[in-house]
């Protein structure tokens, strides 16, 4: 069941795909923050978002010289502005070239394939740059500091990973990147890690799980027949194996396994809601979903530690909600 569920809600969580590649094999680092955050253990999945983006900058015009008109402010060079902080078209084009180089295997960014890809991903790349600015602003507001020494350590780890200084510089050149740009990307990732850790520390470690079985048939009339046969003493698993139209659970007698609310393990919220309304040993009324009519039975129910897969899912969801909350509170301007 879980394999059929779309677990990744956006491949660009905080738009740091290149940073993930850059740091994938590096040593762990941590940023220094203004204060610790405490872990929360609860059976309720709840993401606590307590973030305040940096206030927009106040721009003060210089006094005009006598008899001299103030120059017009132009945005022609801008791709976006985030709380007054500029993202230039040059920055966007440089980032686009890097993504195109990575995606088309080194083909020229101005080749037909490169131009087509750039047109497709331009908005995503711009969103990534906007998110990077928001994260940096939030880090400043939270008094998170990443020292030059911490960046140096990560760069040294990258050099070692690549096999030495010469190989590292060749790798940078192949990716259209200077060492200074690599340092800034590392700094951005360390800031992101520190903020991410604060958010994730607030997530629960446990949740209520149920272990349920179901039988799915095509019509309500068939479902009523299933209910009648169960009431007459028929075995649930045997009916599921002979009647259920759910190919993924039919061989196991309709076993949905253990699952918790909102983790995407069960594709149909109607089934999930019905299962959590039951006590062990109880059978649901007929439940309709997009694939048919379900009869559900819960066999076990308990509060337990989140599985690794559910933990990863809720962490990703929390990070996505966090970055969206930053966007919602920010003043973001995009320019053609």
Buried (B, 14 or more C-beta within 10 A) or exposed (E): BBEEEEEEEEEBBBBBBBBEEBBEEBEEBEBEBEEEBEEEEEEEBEBEEEBEBBEBEEEEEEEEEEEEEEEEEEEEEBBBBBBBBBBBBEBBBEBBBBBBBBBBEEBEBEEEBBEEBBEEBBEBBBBBBBBBBBBBBBBEBBEBBBEEEBBEBBBEBBBBBBEEEEEBBEBBEEBBBEBEBBBBBBBBBBBBBBBBBBBBEBBBEBBBBBBBBBBBBEEEEBBBBBBEBBEEEEEBBEBBBEBBEBEBBBEEBBBBBBBBBBBBBBBBEBBBEBBBBBEEEEBBEBBEBEEBBBBBBBBEBEEEEBBEEBBEBBBBBBBBEBBEBBBEEBEBBBBE
